[in-house]
Amino acid sequence: MPENTVPAFLKALDLGVTTVELDVVISKDRQVVVSHEPYFNAAFSIAPDGKPVEKKDQKSLNLYQMNYADIKRYDVGSNGNPAYPEQQKLKTHKPLLSDVIEQVEAYRKQKQLPAFSYNIELKSEASEYNVSQPEPAPFADLVQAVLAKRISPERIVIQSFDFAVLRHYKKQIDAGTYPKVRLAALVQNLRSPEHNIDELGFTPDIYSPYFKLLSQDKIAKLHERGLRVIPWTVNEIDDMKRLKSWGVDGLITDYPDRAKSL
């Protein structure tokens, strides 16, 4: 299914995932939009006039400079994503986080499925503050405002590569401003887990590195520190099997249908 869309999340639930992983950005009118990039990816996006978005134009279609009513007019499913040839092509749009929660919760109740977690990545990097996103504090406040009355805190994981976002969340949790949710440090650098955790300034609930950065020894040491280890993005079955045998606590994957075979 087209990634980061309601049909994708419903399909994931049908496949039995225990966690729905999604990415969020902010629109000009301060709506929390589910999207991997803060712009319209030319690989699959179609403009309201029916023409495909061109590569040279994609970065200028900055969601942080667009109101959600305009964002919703873009089709992000009919072309399919060439990186995922098995993906079904269907017309769909970038949803609001609030709409995702409303629709997947209704589906869960209708299908009598068990409660699942939401792993929400705040797509944030320091070089993009006030360019394609707010700074960490207002970004986190907008996300938390959507979650507050819709999902119980024990079902929420907040993850980010931007440690400033995680530090803000931790500070607000400690102050009692935010409820206690799980915090996950996303990592793609070559530094040791010890170095990254020291840089973060606190021990997160979950350590989520790029899967190729892990070894059985690193996983064991992280477990000794009380962290859960959930690598991204593990798409090949052989890698899934190896990581599972090493003792990871979960997998982030684009292919839950493959993981299901484990």
N, C-alpha and C positions, 0 to 999 in steps of 0.2 A: 504494500500500500504506500501511497505518497507519504514520505516521512514527516513527522511532526504535524499530522493532521488527525482530525477526529476518526476517520475510517481506520487509520493505522492503529490508534489506541484501542479501538473496539476489536480489531483483528488480534492484537496482542493479548487481550483478555480472553478471546476465544482459544488462543494457544496455551493459556494457563500460566502466563507470567505472574510473578509475585510482586513485581514492581514495574510501574510505567515510568520510563525515563523520557524527559522532555527538556527542551531549551526555551528560555524566555528572553525577550528583548522589550524595549519600551517604545511606544509610538509618540508622536508629537503631542497628542492630547492625553498623554500619560496613562494609556491603557497598557496592560501587560499582555503582550502578544507572543504566541508560541511560534518560534522560528529559530532555526539553527544559525542563520546569519542575520545581521542587522540591515540587510538589503535584500533585493530580489535576485536570487541566483539564476544566472543566464542558462544554466544547464537544463532547467525545466520550467522556468516561469513564463507566463503569457500575460501581456499587458491587457488592459481593458478594451483596447481596440482590436484584440484578437491576434496581434503580432507577437512573436516570441521576443523576449527581452534579449538584447544583444550584449555580448560580453563587455564591450566598451562602455555600456550604459549602466551596468548593474550596480556599481558602487555609488552612482549618483541617485539611485532609487533608495535613499537612506530612510529606513522606517522611522527613525527618530525625528525626521523632518516631514513625516506624512501622518495625517490623521487616520484613525483606524477605518473610517468609512471608505477612504480611498484604498487603503491596504487590502481590504476585503474584496475589492473588485478584481484583483489579480488572481488568475487561475494557476495553481501550483501543482496540478495533478494530471491534466490531460496529455501533456507531452511525455510524461514518465521521466525518470532519471536514468540516463544512459549508464551510470555507474552501477545500477541495480536492474539488470535486464529482466528479472523475474517480476518486477513491480507492475501491478495492475495500473492501467491508465484510467483515471476518472477525474471528472471536474470537481475540484475542491479548492478551498482557500486557507490562508493562515488564520487559525482561530484565536480567540481570546482565551487566556488561561481560565477565566470564569466559565466560559462556554464548554471547554474541555471537561472541567470538573462536573458541571451539571449533566452533560450528556453521558460521560462514562459512569457516573454514579447511578444514573437512571438505568443504564444498561446492566450494571452489576446487580441492581435490585430485581430487574426484570428476569435476568438469567439465574438469579439466586446464587451468585458467585461469592466466594469469600472475600473479605476485605483485603485490599492490596495496598502497597505503598506508592507514593509519588516521589520520584527522584527528580528534583527540579534544578536544572543548571542555570544559574544567572550568567549569561554570556557577557563577560566583563573583562576589559583590559585597560590598564592605566592610560595608554596612548589614545584611547577612544573616549575618555571622560569628556562629556559636554560636546562630543562630535557625533558619535552614533549611539550614545547612551548617557544616562545620568551618572553622577558619581555614586560610589557604593552605598552611602547612607540613604539617599532618596530612592535609589533603585530597590534596595532591600525593603524599605518602607512600603513601596507600591506593591511589591510581591506579597509581603506579609498581610497587607490590607485585603487582598483577594482571598488569601488562604484562611484568614481569621475565622470567618463564620461558616466556612464550607467544609473543612477537613479537620479532623481531630489531630493534634500535634504529633501523636505517636505514629501516625501514618506518613509523616513528611520527612524527607531528606532534602537538605539544601546543599548543593555542590557548586564549586566554582574553581577555575584555575587562578582566579584573582584572590589572593589571600586577604586582601583588604576587605573584600565582601564577607569572607568567613569571620574575620576578626570583628567586624561590625555586628554580625549576627550573634557571635559569642558574647560580646559586650552587652547587647540588648537582652539576651537571655539571662545573663548574670544579674542584670539590673531589674529583671522582672517585666520589662517592656514588651518583650516577645515571649511566647510560650516556648518550652523546651522542645526543640526539634533536633533530629540528628544532623550533624554537619560532616560533609565529606570533602576532603582535599583532593582535587584533581591535579595530577602531576604528569608532565611530559618532559621534564628536564632530566639530565644524567646525574644530578647530585643524589647523595644517599638519602634514604628515608629520614635518618636522624637529622641531617642538615635541613631538610624541608620542614620537618616538624618544629625544629628550633626556630626557623624563619617564621613559621606561622605563629608561634608564640604560645600555643596550647596544644593539647593532644586531641585531635578530632575523633569522632566516633568511627569514621571510615577513612581508609587510605585508598585512593583510586588512581593508580598509575597506568600509563600505557602498558599493555600486557607484556610487551617485549622487554620491559625494564625489570621484570620480576624474576626471582629465582626461588627455589624451595627454601633456601636459607633466609632470604629476606622476608618471606612470608612468615616463617617461624619466629623471627625476631620481632616482627610487627605484632604477631599474636601475643608474644610475651609482654608487650607494652599495652595489651588490652584493646588493640585496634582490630576492626574487621577489615579484610582486604578484598576489594571488589574492582578488578581491572577492567579497562576499556580498550578498544572495542574489539571483542573477540568473535570473529566470524567464521573461522575454519574449525571443523569438528576435531581435528587432531590437536589443535591448540586448546580447545575447550577441555578435551579429555586430560591433557597434560596438566593444565592449571587446576583442574578439579582434583587430580591425584596429588598435587602439591598442597592442597588444603585451602584454596581460596574460599571465601564465604559467599561468593556470587559472581556472576558475569554480566557485564554490560555488552549487549550484542545487537546488531542490526537484524539478526536471523534467529528469533526465538523458536522458529520451527525446527532449526538444526539443533539448538540446545535441548529441545524437548526430548531428543533421542537419547540423551544422557541419562 
